[in-house]
């Protein structure tokens, strides 16, 4: 039940971050899961992922000044392991952890995931708490010189037997809860604000420790590494130890973020394989931003949203929705449930960027059966005419003939 069995298709699901930031509750998760089960599951959407700080009490209390409350209060067991905050996740009370919520998600035919930060809680280290499976204390496991630039909650873990015992203990706990997906943060690129820094890969041993811990459980658990940009020359390493890894920092509903993704996909083309996928980050579609004090419909135009979905699918990225699913409109549902477009995710397909310049990008894809597809992207701020020889093709998005003009920031997707 090792890494190779965890997923043979790019994971598809929902993550709480883009809408709730760190403030999601059990009621929110259940409501979104019910929408996924009822409206999206049959199209391949299956993971429900609780993002950052699920152990924190009142995590948004200082949101106008800090994304993460400095040295906030966390729920934790006697072995330095974070557990869900019982006020936000009532079913976790009495030591149940996420097991009741996971059982509910599984009853809907879905899979459950959680976000973690690499390392061990600082508050556990400062208190010299116990670590399951070793005589070492948390302060001996922690590396106080290894901290996250943007989240104050954790110290890195030392590359020792006691450090491995800590990772073994938390992952065994997650497996006992029935967790299917772990998104680990501050681990893919630990110096992500300085692309190409010598420090960016220095904590890679913690990735190895996490993978070892997962394999010891015997449970198929997807390991997702964040944040990016991941290092292209380490692609084989990521593929050996994880199922997905971020190739960018956080992706938001801005055209410059989308435009930059074309450059990143160009760098990473050909680096995916079944069970191992470069990750373009969450899809900032639908209604997002509530936990960031900026609740809004996505700022991307409909043409830009279609460009996002097309690029993610022809590139073969995992798909994680950031939207509040209970507020999905019919147009967004149609965008994320187009079976012909989603079918392009098949990892058996060959895919490549055929041409590019500052104003356009053309991606092509070939299935094992020999069917070929082309996506033409207009990256410019003005409409552009499509080559005449393509006008007799059918647009996979609309089912109608390809239009003669592609709108600004729009695309055309066709079978050749």
C-alpha positions as CSV (number, residue, x, y, z in Angstrom):
1,X,0.0,0.0,0.0
2,X,2.8,2.4,-0.8
3,X,3.1,5.6,-2.7
4,X,2.5,4.1,-6.1
5,X,-1.0,3.0,-5.1
6,X,-2.3,6.3,-3.6
7,X,-3.7,7.8,-6.9
8,X,-3.4,7.0,-10.6
9,X,-5.2,10.2,-11.6
10,X,-4.5,13.8,-10.7
11,X,-6.5,14.4,-7.4
12,X,-9.6,16.4,-7.7
13,X,-11.4,18.0,-4.8
14,X,-12.1,21.0,-2.6
15,X,-9.9,22.9,-0.2
16,X,-11.2,25.3,2.5
17,X,-8.4,27.9,2.2
18,X,-9.5,30.2,-0.6
19,X,-12.9,31.0,1.1
20,X,-12.3,30.4,4.8
21,X,-8.6,30.9,5.3
22,X,-7.9,29.3,8.7
23,X,-11.4,29.7,10.1
24,X,-13.3,26.7,8.6
25,X,-15.6,24.8,11.0
26,X,-17.0,21.3,11.0
27,X,-20.4,22.6,9.9
28,X,-18.8,24.4,6.9
29,X,-16.9,21.2,5.9
30,X,-20.0,19.1,6.1
31,X,-22.0,21.5,4.1
32,X,-19.4,21.7,1.3
33,X,-19.0,17.9,1.3
34,X,-22.7,17.5,0.8
35,X,-22.6,19.7,-2.2
36,X,-19.7,17.8,-3.6
37,X,-21.4,14.5,-3.1
38,X,-24.6,15.7,-4.7
39,X,-23.4,17.8,-7.6
40,X,-19.7,17.1,-8.3
41,X,-18.7,13.6,-7.3
42,X,-19.9,11.9,-10.4
43,X,-17.5,14.1,-12.4
44,X,-14.4,12.9,-10.4
45,X,-14.4,15.5,-7.6
46,X,-13.8,13.5,-4.4
47,X,-11.3,15.0,-1.9
48,X,-12.5,17.3,0.9
49,X,-9.5,19.0,2.5
50,X,-9.5,21.1,5.7
51,X,-6.7,23.6,5.4
52,X,-4.6,25.5,7.9
53,X,-4.9,25.7,11.6
54,X,-7.7,23.3,12.4
55,X,-6.1,22.9,15.9
56,X,-6.2,26.6,16.6
57,X,-8.7,28.4,18.8
58,X,-10.3,31.5,17.2
59,X,-7.6,31.6,14.4
60,X,-9.0,34.7,12.7
61,X,-9.2,36.9,15.8
62,X,-6.4,39.2,14.6
63,X,-7.0,38.9,10.9
64,X,-6.8,42.6,10.2
65,X,-3.2,42.6,11.5
66,X,-2.0,38.9,11.2
67,X,-3.0,36.0,9.0
68,X,-1.9,33.7,11.8
69,X,-2.3,34.7,15.4
70,X,1.3,35.0,16.8
71,X,1.8,32.1,19.2
72,X,-1.9,31.3,19.4
73,X,-3.7,28.7,21.5
74,X,-3.8,25.2,20.1
75,X,-5.4,21.9,21.0
76,X,-2.8,19.2,21.5
77,X,-2.5,15.7,23.1
78,X,0.1,14.6,25.6
79,X,2.5,13.5,22.8
80,X,2.9,16.9,21.2
81,X,0.4,16.1,18.4
82,X,-2.1,18.7,17.3
83,X,-5.8,17.7,17.5
84,X,-8.9,19.5,16.1
85,X,-10.1,22.4,18.1
86,X,-13.3,21.1,19.8
87,X,-15.1,24.4,19.6
88,X,-14.8,24.5,15.8
89,X,-15.0,20.7,15.3
90,X,-17.4,19.5,18.0
91,X,-17.4,15.8,17.0
92,X,-13.6,15.7,17.8
93,X,-14.2,16.1,21.5
94,X,-13.2,13.4,23.9
95,X,-10.2,12.3,21.9
96,X,-12.1,11.3,18.8
97,X,-10.0,13.6,16.6
98,X,-11.2,13.8,13.0
99,X,-12.5,10.3,13.0
100,X,-16.2,11.2,13.2
101,X,-15.9,13.8,10.5
102,X,-13.9,11.5,8.3
103,X,-16.5,8.8,8.7
104,X,-19.2,11.2,7.6
105,X,-17.1,12.3,4.5
106,X,-16.5,8.6,3.7
107,X,-20.3,7.9,4.1
108,X,-20.9,10.3,1.2
109,X,-18.5,8.4,-1.0
110,X,-15.8,11.0,-0.7
111,X,-12.2,11.2,0.7
112,X,-11.0,13.4,3.5
113,X,-7.8,15.4,3.8
114,X,-6.0,17.8,6.2
115,X,-3.4,20.5,6.0
116,X,-0.3,20.4,8.2
117,X,2.7,22.5,8.7
118,X,6.0,20.7,8.6
119,X,7.6,20.2,12.0
120,X,6.5,20.1,15.6
121,X,4.5,22.7,17.5
122,X,6.7,25.4,19.1
123,X,4.5,25.4,22.2
124,X,5.2,21.6,22.7
125,X,8.9,22.3,22.4
126,X,8.8,25.1,24.8
127,X,7.0,22.9,27.3
128,X,9.3,20.0,26.8
129,X,6.4,17.7,26.1
130,X,6.7,13.9,25.3
131,X,7.0,12.4,21.9
132,X,5.3,9.0,21.3
133,X,7.7,6.2,20.5
134,X,10.8,7.8,22.0
135,X,12.3,9.0,25.3
136,X,13.2,12.3,23.7
137,X,11.2,15.4,24.5
138,X,9.7,17.8,22.0
139,X,12.5,20.3,22.6
140,X,15.1,17.7,21.6
141,X,13.2,16.8,18.4
142,X,12.6,20.4,17.4
143,X,15.2,22.5,15.4
144,X,14.7,26.0,16.7
145,X,16.8,27.4,13.8
146,X,14.3,26.1,11.3
147,X,11.1,28.2,11.3
148,X,8.6,29.2,8.7
149,X,8.8,32.7,7.3
150,X,5.0,33.3,7.3
151,X,3.5,31.0,10.0
152,X,4.8,31.1,13.6
153,X,3.3,27.8,14.8
154,X,6.1,25.2,14.3
155,X,9.8,24.4,14.6
156,X,11.3,22.1,12.0
157,X,12.1,18.5,13.1
158,X,15.7,17.3,13.4
159,X,16.8,14.5,11.1
160,X,17.2,11.9,13.9
161,X,15.5,8.7,15.0
162,X,13.5,10.8,17.5
163,X,12.4,13.1,14.7
164,X,11.3,10.2,12.6
165,X,9.4,8.9,15.7
166,X,7.5,12.2,15.9
167,X,6.5,12.1,12.2
168,X,5.5,8.4,12.6
169,X,3.3,9.3,15.5
170,X,1.4,12.1,13.8
171,X,0.8,10.2,10.6
172,X,-0.3,7.1,12.5
173,X,-2.8,9.3,14.2
174,X,-4.1,10.7,10.9
175,X,-4.3,7.1,9.5
176,X,-6.3,6.1,12.5
177,X,-8.7,9.0,11.8
178,X,-9.1,7.7,8.3
179,X,-7.3,10.5,6.5
180,X,-6.8,10.0,2.8
181,X,-4.8,13.2,1.9
182,X,-2.1,15.2,3.7
183,X,-1.1,18.6,2.4
184,X,2.1,19.5,4.1
185,X,3.1,23.2,4.0
186,X,6.5,25.0,4.3
187,X,8.2,21.9,2.9
188,X,8.2,22.0,-0.9
189,X,10.2,25.2,-1.1
190,X,11.1,26.4,2.4
191,X,12.4,29.8,1.1
192,X,9.7,30.4,-1.4
193,X,9.9,34.2,-1.4
194,X,13.4,34.0,-3.0
195,X,13.2,31.8,-6.0
196,X,16.4,29.8,-6.6
197,X,17.7,30.4,-3.1
198,X,20.2,27.9,-1.9
199,X,17.9,27.3,1.1
200,X,14.9,26.3,-0.9
201,X,15.6,22.6,-0.7
202,X,17.4,22.3,2.6
203,X,14.5,20.6,4.5
204,X,13.9,17.9,1.9
205,X,14.8,15.3,4.5
206,X,11.5,16.1,6.2
207,X,9.7,15.1,3.0
208,X,11.4,11.7,3.2
209,X,10.5,11.4,6.8
210,X,6.8,12.0,6.0
211,X,6.8,9.5,3.2
212,X,8.4,6.8,5.5
213,X,5.8,7.6,8.1
214,X,3.0,7.2,5.6
215,X,4.3,3.9,4.3
216,X,4.5,2.5,7.8
217,X,0.8,3.0,8.3
218,X,-0.1,0.8,5.3
219,X,-2.8,3.2,4.3
220,X,-3.0,4.9,0.9
221,X,-2.6,8.6,1.7
222,X,-1.9,11.2,-0.9
223,X,1.0,13.5,0.0
224,X,0.8,17.0,-1.3
225,X,3.8,19.4,-0.9
226,X,3.5,23.2,-0.6
227,X,4.2,26.0,-1.2
228,X,6.0,26.5,-4.5
229,X,7.7,27.2,-6.6
230,X,9.1,23.7,-6.6
231,X,12.6,23.3,-8.1
232,X,12.5,21.8,-11.6
233,X,15.8,20.1,-11.2
234,X,14.4,18.2,-8.2
235,X,11.4,16.8,-10.2
236,X,12.5,13.1,-9.8
237,X,12.8,13.6,-6.0
238,X,9.3,15.0,-5.7
239,X,7.9,12.2,-7.8
240,X,9.5,9.6,-5.7
241,X,8.2,10.8,-2.4
242,X,4.9,12.7,-3.1
243,X,1.9,12.5,-5.3
244,X,1.7,16.3,-6.0
245,X,3.9,19.3,-5.5
246,X,3.3,23.0,-6.0
247,X,5.0,24.7,-8.9
248,X,4.0,28.2,-7.8
249,X,3.3,30.2,-4.7
250,X,-0.4,30.9,-3.9
251,X,-2.5,31.3,-7.0
252,X,-5.2,33.9,-6.8
253,X,-7.9,35.4,-9.0
254,X,-5.6,37.8,-10.9
255,X,-4.7,37.6,-14.5
256,X,-1.0,38.1,-13.9
257,X,-1.1,35.0,-11.7
258,X,-2.7,33.1,-14.6
259,X,-0.3,34.5,-17.2
260,X,2.6,33.5,-15.0
261,X,1.3,29.9,-14.8
262,X,1.9,29.4,-18.5
263,X,5.6,30.0,-17.9
264,X,5.6,27.6,-15.0
265,X,3.8,24.9,-17.0
266,X,6.3,25.3,-19.8
267,X,9.1,24.6,-17.3
268,X,7.4,21.6,-15.9
269,X,6.0,20.0,-19.0
270,X,6.9,16.3,-19.3
271,X,7.7,16.1,-15.6
272,X,4.5,14.4,-14.5
273,X,3.8,10.6,-14.5
274,X,0.9,8.5,-13.2
275,X,0.7,9.0,-9.5
276,X,3.0,12.1,-9.5
277,X,1.8,15.5,-10.6
278,X,3.2,19.1,-10.7
279,X,0.5,21.2,-9.0
280,X,-0.7,24.5,-10.4
281,X,-2.5,25.3,-7.0
282,X,-6.1,25.8,-6.2
283,X,-8.7,27.0,-8.6
284,X,-9.8,30.5,-7.5
285,X,-13.3,30.1,-8.9
286,X,-16.8,30.9,-7.6
287,X,-17.1,32.9,-4.3
288,X,-13.9,33.2,-2.3
289,X,-12.1,35.4,0.2
290,X,-14.4,35.5,3.2
291,X,-11.7,34.5,5.7
292,X,-9.4,37.1,4.2
293,X,-12.0,39.9,4.9
294,X,-12.6,40.2,1.1
295,X,-15.6,38.0,0.3
296,X,-16.2,38.2,-3.5
297,X,-17.0,36.4,-6.7
298,X,-13.8,35.5,-8.4
299,X,-12.2,38.5,-10.2
300,X,-11.4,36.4,-13.2
301,X,-13.6,37.0,-16.2
302,X,-15.5,34.0,-17.6
303,X,-13.0,33.8,-20.5
304,X,-10.1,33.8,-18.0
305,X,-11.8,31.2,-15.9
306,X,-12.2,29.0,-18.9
307,X,-8.5,29.6,-19.7
308,X,-7.6,28.4,-16.2
309,X,-9.6,25.2,-16.4
310,X,-8.3,24.5,-19.9
311,X,-4.6,25.0,-18.9
312,X,-4.9,23.0,-15.7
313,X,-6.5,20.1,-17.7
314,X,-4.2,20.1,-20.8
315,X,-1.2,20.4,-18.5
316,X,-2.5,17.6,-16.2
317,X,-2.5,19.4,-12.9
318,X,-4.5,18.2,-9.8
319,X,-7.7,20.2,-9.5
320,X,-8.6,21.7,-6.1
321,X,-11.6,24.1,-5.9
322,X,-11.3,27.1,-3.7
323,X,-14.9,28.1,-4.0
324,X,-17.6,28.0,-1.3
325,X,-19.5,25.1,-2.8
326,X,-22.8,26.0,-1.2
327,X,-22.8,29.2,-3.3
328,X,-21.9,27.7,-6.7
329,X,-23.8,29.3,-9.6
330,X,-24.9,27.2,-12.6
331,X,-22.3,28.7,-14.9
332,X,-19.4,27.7,-12.5
333,X,-20.9,24.2,-12.1
334,X,-20.9,23.9,-15.9
335,X,-17.3,25.0,-16.0
336,X,-16.1,22.4,-13.5
337,X,-18.2,19.5,-14.8
338,X,-17.4,19.4,-18.5
339,X,-16.6,15.7,-18.9
340,X,-14.8,16.2,-22.2
341,X,-12.5,18.7,-20.7
342,X,-11.9,16.9,-17.5
343,X,-11.1,13.7,-19.5
344,X,-8.0,15.4,-20.7
345,X,-6.5,15.0,-17.2
346,X,-5.9,11.3,-18.0
347,X,-2.2,10.8,-17.1
348,X,-1.8,8.3,-20.0
349,X,-2.1,11.2,-22.4
350,X,1.0,12.9,-23.9
351,X,1.0,16.7,-23.6
352,X,3.3,19.5,-24.7
353,X,3.4,23.2,-25.4
354,X,3.6,23.4,-29.2
355,X,4.3,27.1,-29.4
356,X,4.4,30.2,-27.3
357,X,5.2,33.9,-27.3
358,X,4.2,36.9,-25.3
359,X,0.7,37.0,-26.8
360,X,-0.2,33.3,-27.2
361,X,0.4,29.8,-26.1
362,X,-0.6,26.6,-27.9
363,X,-0.8,23.2,-26.1
364,X,-1.3,19.9,-27.7
365,X,-2.3,16.5,-26.3
366,X,-2.4,13.0,-27.7
367,X,-4.3,10.1,-26.2
368,X,-2.9,6.5,-26.3
369,X,-5.6,5.8,-28.9
370,X,-4.1,8.5,-31.2
371,X,-6.8,11.2,-30.7
372,X,-5.2,14.7,-30.7
373,X,-6.4,17.9,-29.1
374,X,-5.3,21.5,-29.3
375,X,-5.8,24.4,-26.9
376,X,-5.1,27.9,-28.3
377,X,-4.7,30.6,-25.6
378,X,-4.9,34.3,-26.3
379,X,-2.7,35.9,-23.6
380,X,-3.1,39.4,-25.1
381,X,-5.4,42.1,-23.9
382,X,-7.2,42.2,-27.3
383,X,-9.3,39.7,-29.3
384,X,-7.3,37.7,-31.8
385,X,-8.4,35.8,-35.0
386,X,-8.0,32.1,-35.1
387,X,-6.4,30.3,-38.1
388,X,-8.9,29.6,-40.7
389,X,-8.1,25.9,-41.0
390,X,-9.3,25.4,-37.4
391,X,-12.7,27.0,-37.8
392,X,-14.4,23.7,-38.9
393,X,-13.5,22.2,-35.5
394,X,-15.8,21.8,-32.5
395,X,-15.2,23.6,-29.3
396,X,-15.1,21.2,-26.4
397,X,-16.4,23.8,-24.1
398,X,-19.5,24.7,-26.0
399,X,-20.1,21.8,-28.4
400,X,-20.4,24.3,-31.2
401,X,-18.0,25.4,-34.0
402,X,-14.9,27.1,-33.0
403,X,-15.4,30.9,-33.2
404,X,-13.3,32.9,-35.6
405,X,-12.1,35.3,-32.8
406,X,-10.7,34.3,-29.4
407,X,-11.5,37.0,-26.8
408,X,-8.8,38.7,-24.7
409,X,-7.4,36.2,-22.2
410,X,-9.6,33.5,-23.7
411,X,-9.0,30.2,-25.4
412,X,-10.3,27.6,-27.9
413,X,-10.1,23.9,-27.1
414,X,-10.7,21.4,-29.9
415,X,-10.1,17.9,-31.1
416,X,-8.0,17.8,-34.3
